[in-house]
Amino acid sequence: MDATRTIPFFNYPALFQTQEKELLAVITDVCRRGAYILQKDLRDFEANLASFLNVKHAFGVANGTDALIIALRAAGVEPGDEVIVPSHTYIASAASIHFAGAKPVLVECAPDHMIDPKSAARAVTKRTKAIMPVQLNGRTAEMDALQAIADRHGLLIVEDAAQGLGSKFRDRCAGTFGVAGTFSFYPAKVLGCFGDGGAVVTNDDAIARKVALLRDHGRDKDGRVVKWGLNSRLDNLQAAILDFKLKTYPREIARRREIAARYEAGLGDLAQLALPPTPDADPAHFDVYQNYEIEADRRDGLREHLEQRGVRTIIQWGGTPVHQFKELGLKASLPYTDRFFTRCMMLPMNTTLSDDDIDYICAAIRDFYR
Ligand SMILES: *Cc1c(COP(=O)(O)O)cnc(C)c1O
């Protein structure tokens, strides 16, 4: 084994360096025009994002967390409401519910790492207003089962699709199932910009109007304040960069799916691991592999072994699902999620990895279990 080799978990400089010339042209163009806030590049990106997702409205906002807060408020989630959300998610999902004034009710994930519909159904009370499925790792949750629960109890669905841009369930894009859905363009996300960025999408005209007001000080088209609002706009410069990258995004997804298939080919026979579904495992799902999250026997030993061989891995959320943050006082007993977090970890997954990198990682893992 080549002990001097290093495979970073995510290559941040490569985000810019692989297309430096083209990106500088985009940035120069925007800056020469002095087009910084709520300009044409943002409107173009919003239109192209909506068309990519096949959704009626898309709004660029400051980040994926604001996107969730704005989506929840526009959908009508209010103080006193409860919103069901999986504990296996970023703190931002639960925090957005808190800042919309409602109470996050944490539930289990299922073996596919997505929200467990059975656990969600058990958590419904008279106060439940919405379910927030989290389209984690570039996969879409079992939306039929979740929609059935929502229909039965008259609940809204607001999707956290921060990790799911382009992922589909029954040919429908993540983010477009519920009354509103959200995305993040944090640099390490599948479609990443050079700072913070996010979006809210919806097919509902009334919700769209509220989102447009909430992200820009409650001002209507004539600049009149008609509602309390925030300053949460996606920078025009970031929008121009995202619009440029969206054009070749399907290629990025294709490469991620290739990498997932190569991991499967290299590791699929190891009984000590549980891998994500292969790209073509289930015709109902189209996964974009934001992450490659596995379960592993002797997980900590495996991570140490890989670290010594220069392969950087991480455990999602720093290893702590939301219900384990004691200081937040969110009491929930989630034994499946507790056990899952003793076994889960993420292997490098991004388009700067070569086939040879993947083979090296697979060989190092096989070596550990030998
Ligand atoms: C990244 C992420 C967010 C928040 O996005 P930011 O742009 O960082 O605010 C929310 N939910 C999930 C699941 C995420 O992965």
The ligand as a Gaussian input file, in Angstrom:
#p B3LYP/6-31G(d) Opt

LIG

0 1
 C      -26.701000      21.231000       4.393000
 C      -27.990000      20.857000       4.990000
 C      -28.909000      21.818000       5.460000
 C      -28.600000      23.265000       5.627000
 O      -28.044000      23.923000       4.576000
 P      -27.156000      25.237000       4.792000
 O      -27.086000      25.783000       3.385000
 O      -25.830000      24.803000       5.306000
 O      -27.871000      26.147000       5.713000
 C      -30.136000      21.375000       5.911000
 N      -30.455000      20.078000       5.932000
 C      -29.617000      19.137000       5.504000
 C      -30.034000      17.698000       5.524000
 C      -28.346000      19.473000       5.042000
 O      -27.500000      18.505000       4.652000

